[in-house]
């Protein structure tokens, strides 16, 4: 499977790229800083570009089987405020390329509370024809530990998720499509 990871240079993105490579996938790491991307692998393509450039996004998605979006809280907050074209470019690029499956990491609670906050921030993906999964998480911790999945939103106060296990969950979800068209929360067991 060829997977494109947007936000590949983010803290979560690096874990996701590693996990997908370990599972034998061909990975396209989309980053605005390709010259300093810290990973190398025979099945890794490092793609330099800006998600605000729809042509660059469309080129990256061309030929992909699936996308994992780990743009981070900065982009989630911008999308919630209606100021970001990046997520729209990813959705448009996927639709144009015929790439249907996307797992979207809405990190650090950028989904907000309640259905209206989710619709404001991610309405375009929820209304798209894509096979999407929106994954809400609390704070990140390095390392690993068991995760639990909760369909719908969760109280994130004082909670966290281990990045290695989150990455494994995200790649597995892209492979399986178990939670298609659902908003889920992923937290580590305490």
ABEGO torsion letter per residue (X at the ends): XBBBBBGAABAAAAAAAAAAAAAGBBBBBBBABAAABABBBAABBBBBEBAABAAAAAAAABGBABBBBBAEAAAAAAAAAGABAAAAAAAAAAAAAGBABBBBBBBGGAAEBEAAAAAAAAAAAAABABBBBBBBBBBBBBEBBBBBBBBEBBBABGBBBBAAAAAAAAAAAAAAGAABGBBBBBBBBX
